[in-house]
Amino acid sequence: MKKFIAFTSILTLLIGCGKSSDRGELVGINGGKWHPEKPLGMALIPGGAFIMGKSDADLANVEDAPTKTVTVRSFYMDETEITNSEYRQFVEWVKDSTMRVRLAIMADMSGQTADPTAAKGKNSGSIGDFAFNDSDPEKMTAYDKYMYDNYYSVGTADDPYAGRKLNKKVKLIKDTKLYPDEYYAEVMDSMYLPIEESFNGLRTIDVNKLKFRYSWMDIQAAAKAKDGRRKDYIKTEEINVYPDTSVWIKDFAYSYNEPMHNDYFWHKAYGDYPVVGVKWTQAKAFCAWRTLYKNSHIKSKKKGQDLINSFRLPTEAEWEYSARGGLESATYPWGGPYTKNDRGCFLANFKPNRGDYAADEALYTVEAKSYEPNGYNLYNMAGNVSEWTDSSYDPNAYEYVSSMNPNVQDTSNKRKVLRGGSWKDVAYFLQVGTRDYEYADSARSYIGFRTVQDYMGVQTTGIGKKR
């Protein structure tokens, strides 16, 4: 203890004698200026107050959306629903990572290490090229070696390879004729469906192998708890990321929708159409991946730049505020009360007439950037696909939620709020005040999503002076 006190005294003396440019004044820590960067494909929604709830008579007599004045903070929102092409980027990343992890594990089990050329992105002709980057401890930095010795080499209880780094410089070999050895062939074969489950000479990736694992902290529970350690509130999720393409069959009995089941998600003809067949849990996983993907780029390419805050699903209030586009007490994103413009053209993709899905010139979904955007430059905030929100559905929510950034986030409530209506819905569900829900573990051919990101720094508001 005496040694510690003596050390502290010396440290205090050294700090006191050190040179400083602040002249002893309280100047704060100079962390540099924050320059907010608008994410690609997103619009800035300026925060403000609005009247949330049904603008017109509650014709359906649901009585779950009484009017309530609330205020939301500023945030960015995707201008369009997440498209098939954008979601495929997520799926392909997971597929690539899954293959590399399996190859690295096989190299580890077979005792093969990377050739020096593998570190430069060149394939030397063995599965060792895909070995973990820590396969040669002598070449690690002091920090990496410490982490390997104390954490990565033992892994975790449910993942013995947790934390170990992959060699992503070497390209995966897709052509079976060029497989470097039998170990590589065995791993790649394990990623596909068995031959007896294939037909027409095509081998298909086993989508059940495509799982994304991420962690998050239940801050709501942690803040309300009287005790407990931080780790008690960290949750780990492992989500199968591939959309359920069979929804095109299951959602419509006695109907021929096989072409949509077969082609809608993977074919480039539908690349700019909204992804569907995605569960609420998968949408949440996409948000976590999008955050990870951007921050990984910043850490590797933009040294010293601050990491971004998380992408997430919008709250119910944020979604409605955005859908209104700055219009107060409007029925639809374009105002209303009609679903046609002055030229007799429909303003959204929905089911206008009984049995006539194509009266609005669209049978199923349309491209995500279709029809005119609303006042915040957001497309298809009514119709096309219903959209997941982060909020749990409670018909009485408006009676008790806060008037500032209202949200109901109940992990035990599996009913999640849907907004906007879809291509198969009648006009009532397109109204900005209409609430609907679906269970978090359900996927539908008419449900998609878009993401948001909190705006950091100087607040902008829809009613005050913009700075």
C-alpha positions as CSV (number, residue, x, y, z in Angstrom):
1,M,0.0,0.0,0.0
2,K,2.9,2.4,0.9
3,K,4.5,1.7,-2.5
4,F,1.2,2.5,-4.3
5,I,0.8,5.8,-2.4
6,A,4.4,6.7,-3.2
7,F,3.8,5.9,-6.8
8,T,0.7,8.0,-6.8
9,S,2.6,10.9,-5.3
10,I,5.3,10.7,-7.9
11,L,2.7,10.5,-10.7
12,T,0.9,13.6,-9.3
13,L,4.2,15.4,-9.2
14,L,5.0,14.5,-12.8
15,I,1.6,15.6,-14.0
16,G,1.9,18.9,-12.1
17,C,5.4,19.6,-13.6
18,G,4.4,18.7,-17.2
19,K,4.1,21.4,-19.9
20,S,0.6,22.3,-21.0
21,S,-0.8,24.6,-23.7
22,D,-4.0,25.3,-21.9
23,R,-2.3,27.8,-19.4
24,G,-4.1,26.0,-16.6
25,E,-7.6,26.9,-17.9
26,L,-10.6,24.6,-18.3
27,V,-10.7,24.1,-22.0
28,G,-12.1,20.6,-22.3
29,I,-10.7,17.8,-24.3
30,N,-10.0,18.7,-27.9
31,G,-11.5,15.8,-29.8
32,G,-11.9,17.6,-33.0
33,K,-15.1,18.7,-34.7
34,W,-17.9,16.3,-35.5
35,H,-19.0,16.4,-39.1
36,P,-22.2,14.4,-39.5
37,E,-22.2,12.3,-42.7
38,K,-25.5,11.5,-44.3
39,P,-25.6,7.8,-45.0
40,L,-26.0,6.8,-48.6
41,G,-29.6,6.5,-49.7
42,M,-31.0,8.1,-46.5
43,A,-32.9,11.4,-45.9
44,L,-32.6,13.6,-42.9
45,I,-35.9,13.8,-41.0
46,P,-35.8,17.0,-38.9
47,G,-37.2,16.4,-35.5
48,G,-40.3,18.1,-34.2
49,A,-43.8,17.7,-32.8
50,F,-46.9,16.3,-34.5
51,I,-50.3,14.9,-33.8
52,M,-50.0,11.1,-33.9
53,G,-53.1,9.0,-34.4
54,K,-56.1,8.7,-36.7
55,S,-56.7,11.9,-38.6
56,D,-60.2,10.8,-39.7
57,A,-63.0,8.8,-38.3
58,D,-62.0,5.4,-37.1
59,L,-64.1,3.5,-39.7
60,A,-62.8,0.1,-38.7
61,N,-63.7,0.9,-35.0
62,V,-60.4,-0.4,-33.8
63,E,-59.9,2.4,-31.4
64,D,-56.2,1.9,-31.0
65,A,-54.9,5.2,-32.3
66,P,-56.4,8.2,-30.5
67,T,-54.8,11.5,-31.4
68,K,-51.8,12.5,-29.2
69,T,-49.3,15.3,-29.6
70,V,-45.7,13.9,-29.4
71,T,-42.2,15.1,-30.2
72,V,-39.5,13.0,-31.9
73,R,-35.8,13.8,-32.3
74,S,-34.0,14.1,-35.6
75,F,-32.9,11.0,-37.5
76,Y,-32.0,9.6,-40.9
77,M,-34.3,7.2,-42.7
78,D,-33.9,5.1,-45.8
79,E,-35.5,6.8,-48.8
80,T,-36.8,3.5,-49.9
81,E,-37.6,0.1,-48.5
82,I,-34.6,-2.2,-48.3
83,T,-34.4,-3.9,-51.7
84,N,-33.6,-7.4,-52.7
85,S,-30.3,-6.3,-54.0
86,E,-29.4,-4.6,-50.7
87,Y,-30.5,-7.6,-48.6
88,R,-28.6,-9.9,-50.9
89,Q,-25.4,-8.0,-50.0
90,F,-26.1,-9.0,-46.4
91,V,-26.7,-12.7,-47.4
92,E,-23.6,-12.8,-49.6
93,W,-21.5,-11.4,-46.8
94,V,-22.8,-14.0,-44.4
95,K,-22.2,-16.7,-46.9
96,D,-18.6,-15.6,-47.6
97,S,-17.9,-15.3,-43.9
98,T,-19.4,-18.7,-43.1
99,M,-17.3,-20.3,-45.8
100,R,-14.1,-18.6,-44.6
101,V,-14.8,-19.7,-41.0
102,R,-15.3,-23.3,-42.0
103,L,-12.2,-23.3,-44.1
104,A,-10.1,-21.7,-41.3
105,I,-11.4,-24.3,-38.8
106,M,-10.6,-27.2,-41.2
107,A,-7.1,-25.8,-41.7
108,D,-6.7,-25.5,-38.0
109,M,-7.9,-29.1,-37.5
110,S,-5.6,-30.5,-40.2
111,G,-2.6,-28.6,-38.8
112,Q,-2.1,-26.4,-41.9
113,T,-0.9,-22.8,-41.7
114,A,-0.9,-20.0,-44.2
115,D,1.9,-19.6,-46.8
116,P,3.6,-16.2,-46.6
117,T,2.0,-15.3,-50.0
118,A,-1.5,-15.8,-48.5
119,A,-1.0,-12.7,-46.4
120,K,-0.7,-10.7,-49.7
121,G,-3.8,-12.2,-51.1
122,K,-2.2,-14.8,-53.3
123,N,-3.4,-18.4,-53.3
124,S,-0.6,-20.9,-52.9
125,G,-2.7,-24.0,-53.5
126,S,-3.8,-25.4,-50.1
127,I,-6.5,-24.8,-47.5
128,G,-3.8,-23.4,-45.3
129,D,-4.2,-20.1,-47.3
130,F,-7.5,-19.7,-45.4
131,A,-6.1,-20.4,-41.9
132,F,-6.8,-18.0,-39.1
133,N,-4.5,-15.0,-39.2
134,D,-3.2,-16.0,-35.8
135,S,-2.1,-19.4,-36.9
136,D,1.5,-18.2,-36.5
137,P,1.7,-16.6,-33.0
138,E,5.3,-15.5,-33.7
139,K,4.1,-13.0,-36.3
140,M,1.5,-11.3,-34.1
141,T,1.7,-7.9,-32.5
142,A,2.2,-7.8,-28.8
143,Y,-1.5,-6.9,-28.3
144,D,-2.8,-9.6,-30.7
145,K,-0.6,-12.2,-29.0
146,Y,-1.9,-11.2,-25.6
147,M,-5.5,-11.4,-26.7
148,Y,-4.9,-14.8,-28.4
149,D,-3.2,-16.3,-25.4
150,N,-5.8,-15.1,-22.9
151,Y,-9.0,-15.1,-24.9
152,Y,-9.1,-16.3,-28.5
153,S,-7.1,-19.5,-28.0
154,V,-9.7,-20.7,-25.5
155,G,-12.8,-19.1,-27.1
156,T,-16.1,-19.1,-25.3
157,A,-18.3,-21.8,-23.9
158,D,-20.5,-21.8,-27.0
159,D,-17.9,-20.9,-29.6
160,P,-14.3,-22.2,-29.3
161,Y,-13.1,-20.0,-32.2
162,A,-14.7,-16.7,-31.0
163,G,-12.5,-13.7,-31.8
164,R,-10.0,-15.3,-34.1
165,K,-9.3,-13.3,-37.3
166,L,-10.0,-14.5,-40.8
167,N,-7.7,-14.1,-43.8
168,K,-10.1,-12.1,-46.1
169,K,-7.4,-11.2,-48.6
170,V,-7.3,-14.5,-50.4
171,K,-10.3,-14.9,-52.8
172,L,-12.6,-17.9,-52.4
173,I,-12.3,-20.4,-55.1
174,K,-15.8,-21.1,-56.6
175,D,-14.8,-23.2,-59.6
176,T,-14.7,-26.9,-58.5
177,K,-12.0,-27.6,-61.1
178,L,-9.7,-25.2,-59.2
179,Y,-10.2,-26.5,-55.7
180,P,-6.7,-26.7,-54.1
181,D,-7.0,-29.9,-52.1
182,E,-9.5,-32.4,-50.7
183,Y,-9.9,-30.4,-47.4
184,Y,-11.1,-27.4,-49.4
185,A,-13.5,-29.6,-51.4
186,E,-14.9,-31.1,-48.2
187,V,-15.7,-27.7,-46.7
188,M,-17.2,-26.3,-49.8
189,D,-19.3,-29.5,-50.3
190,S,-20.7,-29.1,-46.8
191,M,-22.2,-25.7,-47.8
192,Y,-24.5,-27.2,-50.4
193,L,-27.6,-29.3,-50.2
194,P,-26.9,-33.1,-50.7
195,I,-27.0,-34.4,-54.3
196,E,-30.2,-36.3,-53.5
197,E,-31.9,-32.9,-52.7
198,S,-30.8,-31.3,-56.0
199,F,-32.5,-31.5,-59.4
200,N,-32.0,-30.3,-63.0
201,G,-28.2,-30.6,-62.5
202,L,-28.1,-27.6,-60.1
203,R,-26.6,-27.7,-56.7
204,T,-28.0,-25.2,-54.3
205,I,-26.5,-23.5,-51.2
206,D,-28.0,-24.9,-48.0
207,V,-29.5,-21.6,-46.7
208,N,-29.9,-23.1,-43.2
209,K,-26.1,-22.7,-42.9
210,L,-26.3,-19.0,-43.4
211,K,-26.5,-17.6,-39.9
212,F,-25.5,-14.2,-38.6
213,R,-24.4,-13.9,-35.0
214,Y,-24.4,-10.6,-33.1
215,S,-24.7,-9.2,-29.6
216,W,-26.7,-6.3,-28.1
217,M,-27.3,-4.9,-24.7
218,D,-30.8,-4.6,-23.2
219,I,-30.3,-1.1,-21.9
220,Q,-34.0,-0.8,-20.9
221,A,-33.7,-3.7,-18.5
222,A,-30.2,-2.7,-17.3
223,A,-31.5,0.8,-16.5
224,K,-34.4,-0.5,-14.5
225,A,-32.5,-3.2,-12.6
226,K,-31.4,-2.6,-9.1
227,D,-28.5,-4.9,-9.3
228,G,-26.7,-7.3,-11.7
229,R,-23.6,-7.2,-13.7
230,R,-23.3,-5.7,-17.2
231,K,-22.9,-9.1,-18.8
232,D,-26.3,-10.1,-17.5
233,Y,-27.9,-7.7,-20.0
234,I,-25.8,-8.6,-23.0
235,K,-27.8,-10.8,-25.4
236,T,-26.4,-12.9,-28.2
237,E,-28.6,-13.7,-31.2
238,E,-27.9,-16.2,-34.0
239,I,-30.3,-15.6,-36.9
240,N,-30.8,-17.5,-40.1
241,V,-30.6,-14.6,-42.6
242,Y,-32.1,-16.0,-45.8
243,P,-35.7,-14.8,-46.6
244,D,-38.5,-17.3,-46.6
245,T,-39.3,-17.4,-50.3
246,S,-42.1,-19.9,-49.7
247,V,-44.3,-17.1,-48.3
248,W,-45.5,-16.5,-51.9
249,I,-47.1,-19.9,-51.7
250,K,-48.2,-20.1,-48.1
251,D,-49.8,-16.6,-48.0
252,F,-52.3,-17.4,-50.8
253,A,-54.1,-20.8,-50.9
254,Y,-55.4,-22.0,-54.2
255,S,-53.2,-19.6,-56.1
256,Y,-50.4,-19.9,-58.6
257,N,-47.4,-17.8,-57.4
258,E,-44.6,-20.2,-58.1
259,P,-42.7,-17.8,-60.3
260,M,-42.4,-15.3,-57.4
261,H,-41.3,-18.1,-55.1
262,N,-38.6,-19.2,-57.6
263,D,-37.3,-15.9,-58.8
264,Y,-38.3,-12.9,-56.7
265,F,-35.4,-12.7,-54.2
266,W,-32.4,-13.9,-56.2
267,H,-33.0,-12.8,-59.8
268,K,-31.5,-9.5,-60.8
269,A,-34.8,-8.6,-62.6
270,Y,-36.2,-7.9,-59.1
271,G,-33.0,-6.4,-57.6
272,D,-34.6,-2.9,-57.1
273,Y,-37.9,-4.3,-55.6
274,P,-38.4,-4.5,-51.8
275,V,-37.3,-7.6,-50.0
276,V,-40.1,-9.6,-48.5
277,G,-40.3,-12.8,-46.5
278,V,-38.1,-11.3,-43.8
279,K,-39.0,-11.7,-40.2
280,W,-38.7,-8.9,-37.6
281,T,-35.8,-10.8,-36.1
282,Q,-34.0,-10.9,-39.5
283,A,-34.7,-7.1,-40.0
284,K,-33.0,-6.5,-36.7
285,A,-30.0,-8.7,-37.7
286,F,-29.7,-6.7,-40.9
287,C,-29.5,-3.5,-38.9
288,A,-26.7,-4.9,-36.7
289,W,-24.8,-6.1,-39.8
290,R,-25.2,-2.8,-41.6
291,T,-23.6,-1.1,-38.5
292,L,-20.8,-3.6,-38.3
293,Y,-20.1,-3.4,-42.0
294,K,-19.8,0.4,-42.1
295,N,-17.7,0.5,-38.9
296,S,-15.4,-2.2,-40.2
297,H,-14.7,-0.1,-43.2
298,I,-14.0,3.0,-41.1
299,K,-11.6,1.1,-38.9
300,S,-9.7,-0.3,-41.8
301,K,-9.7,2.6,-44.2
302,K,-10.3,5.8,-42.2
303,K,-7.9,5.9,-39.3
304,G,-8.9,8.3,-36.6
305,Q,-12.5,8.8,-37.8
306,D,-15.2,8.3,-35.3
307,L,-17.3,5.2,-35.7
308,I,-21.0,5.6,-36.6
309,N,-23.9,5.0,-34.3
310,S,-26.2,2.1,-34.9
311,F,-28.7,1.5,-37.7
312,R,-32.0,0.3,-36.4
313,L,-35.7,-0.1,-37.1
314,P,-37.8,3.0,-36.7
315,T,-40.1,3.4,-33.7
316,E,-43.8,3.6,-34.5
317,A,-43.9,7.3,-33.8
318,E,-40.8,8.0,-36.0
319,W,-42.4,6.0,-38.8
320,E,-45.6,7.9,-38.7
321,Y,-43.9,11.3,-38.4
322,S,-41.8,10.5,-41.4
323,A,-44.7,9.2,-43.4
324,R,-46.6,12.4,-42.9
325,G,-43.7,14.3,-44.6
326,G,-44.4,17.5,-42.8
327,L,-48.1,17.5,-43.4
328,E,-50.3,18.0,-40.3
329,S,-53.3,15.8,-39.8
330,A,-53.2,14.4,-43.3
331,T,-54.8,11.0,-44.2
332,Y,-52.1,9.8,-46.6
333,P,-48.4,10.7,-47.1
334,W,-49.5,12.9,-50.0
335,G,-52.3,14.6,-48.1
336,G,-55.6,13.2,-49.2
337,P,-58.4,12.3,-48.8
338,Y,-58.2,10.5,-52.2
339,T,-55.9,7.8,-53.5
340,K,-55.9,9.3,-57.0
341,N,-54.4,12.5,-58.3
342,D,-56.2,15.1,-60.5
343,R,-55.4,13.0,-63.6
344,G,-57.1,9.9,-62.2
345,C,-53.8,8.0,-61.5
346,F,-53.3,6.0,-58.4
347,L,-50.7,7.4,-55.9
348,A,-49.7,4.1,-54.4
349,N,-49.5,0.4,-54.9
350,F,-52.4,-1.3,-53.2
351,K,-55.6,-3.2,-53.9
352,P,-58.0,-0.5,-55.1
353,N,-60.9,-2.8,-56.1
354,R,-62.2,-6.2,-54.9
355,G,-60.2,-8.8,-56.8
356,D,-58.5,-6.2,-59.0
357,Y,-54.9,-6.0,-57.8
358,A,-53.6,-4.5,-61.1
359,A,-55.9,-1.4,-61.3
360,D,-52.9,0.7,-60.0
361,E,-50.7,-0.8,-62.8
362,A,-49.0,-3.2,-60.4
363,L,-50.0,-6.8,-59.6
364,Y,-47.4,-7.5,-56.9
365,T,-44.8,-5.2,-55.6
366,V,-43.2,-2.3,-57.6
367,E,-39.7,-1.0,-57.6
368,A,-38.8,0.6,-54.3
369,K,-38.4,4.1,-55.9
370,S,-41.8,4.2,-57.6
371,Y,-44.6,6.9,-57.4
372,E,-43.9,10.4,-56.1
373,P,-42.0,10.8,-52.8
374,N,-43.5,12.6,-49.8
375,G,-42.3,15.9,-48.3
376,Y,-39.2,14.2,-46.8
377,N,-38.3,12.5,-50.1
378,L,-39.4,9.1,-48.9
379,Y,-40.9,6.7,-51.4
380,N,-43.7,4.2,-50.8
381,M,-44.5,5.2,-47.3
382,A,-48.0,4.0,-48.2
383,G,-48.5,0.7,-50.1
384,N,-46.0,-1.6,-51.8
385,V,-45.0,-3.5,-48.7
386,S,-46.0,-3.0,-45.0
387,E,-43.0,-2.2,-42.9
388,W,-41.7,-3.5,-39.6
389,T,-41.1,-1.1,-36.8
390,D,-39.2,-1.5,-33.6
391,S,-42.3,-1.0,-31.5
392,S,-44.3,-3.7,-29.7
393,Y,-48.0,-3.6,-30.4
394,D,-50.4,-2.7,-27.6
395,P,-53.8,-1.3,-28.6
396,N,-53.7,1.0,-25.5
397,A,-50.2,2.2,-26.1
398,Y,-51.2,5.8,-27.0
399,E,-52.8,6.2,-23.6
400,Y,-49.6,5.7,-21.6
401,V,-46.5,6.3,-23.8
402,S,-44.3,9.3,-23.3
403,S,-45.0,12.4,-25.4
404,M,-41.2,12.6,-26.1
405,N,-39.9,9.9,-28.4
406,P,-42.7,7.5,-27.6
407,N,-42.1,3.8,-27.9
408,V,-43.2,0.5,-26.5
409,Q,-40.3,-1.9,-26.4
410,D,-41.5,-5.1,-24.7
411,T,-39.3,-8.1,-25.3
412,S,-42.0,-10.4,-24.0
413,N,-44.6,-9.0,-26.5
414,K,-44.0,-10.8,-29.8
415,R,-46.6,-8.7,-31.7
416,K,-44.6,-6.0,-33.6
417,V,-46.2,-2.9,-35.2
418,L,-46.5,-2.8,-39.0
419,R,-47.1,0.4,-40.8
420,G,-47.9,1.6,-44.3
421,G,-50.1,-1.1,-45.9
422,S,-49.0,-3.2,-48.9
423,W,-49.7,-4.2,-52.4
424,K,-52.5,-6.6,-51.3
425,D,-54.2,-4.3,-48.8
426,V,-57.2,-1.9,-49.2
427,A,-56.8,1.8,-48.8
428,Y,-57.6,1.9,-45.1
429,F,-54.2,0.3,-44.3
430,L,-52.4,3.0,-46.3
431,Q,-53.5,5.8,-44.0
432,V,-50.6,7.2,-42.0
433,G,-52.5,6.7,-38.7
434,T,-53.5,3.1,-39.2
435,R,-51.8,0.6,-37.0
436,D,-51.3,-3.1,-37.7
437,Y,-49.2,-5.9,-36.3
438,E,-47.6,-9.2,-37.1
439,Y,-45.6,-11.7,-34.9
440,A,-41.8,-11.2,-34.8
441,D,-41.1,-14.7,-36.0
442,S,-43.5,-14.5,-39.0
443,A,-42.6,-13.7,-42.6
444,R,-45.0,-12.5,-45.2
445,S,-44.9,-11.8,-49.0
446,Y,-46.2,-8.3,-48.2
447,I,-43.9,-7.2,-45.3
448,G,-40.5,-5.5,-45.7
449,F,-38.7,-2.8,-43.8
450,R,-36.5,0.2,-43.9
451,T,-33.9,1.4,-41.4
452,V,-33.1,4.6,-39.5
453,Q,-30.0,6.1,-37.8
454,D,-30.1,8.7,-35.0
455,Y,-28.8,12.1,-36.0
456,M,-26.0,13.2,-33.7
457,G,-24.7,16.7,-33.0
458,V,-26.6,20.0,-33.4
459,Q,-30.3,19.3,-33.5
460,T,-32.3,20.3,-36.5
461,T,-36.1,20.6,-36.0
462,G,-39.0,20.9,-38.3
463,I,-40.4,23.9,-36.5
464,G,-37.4,25.9,-35.3
465,K,-34.6,27.7,-37.0
466,K,-32.2,25.4,-38.8
467,R,-28.6,25.9,-37.8
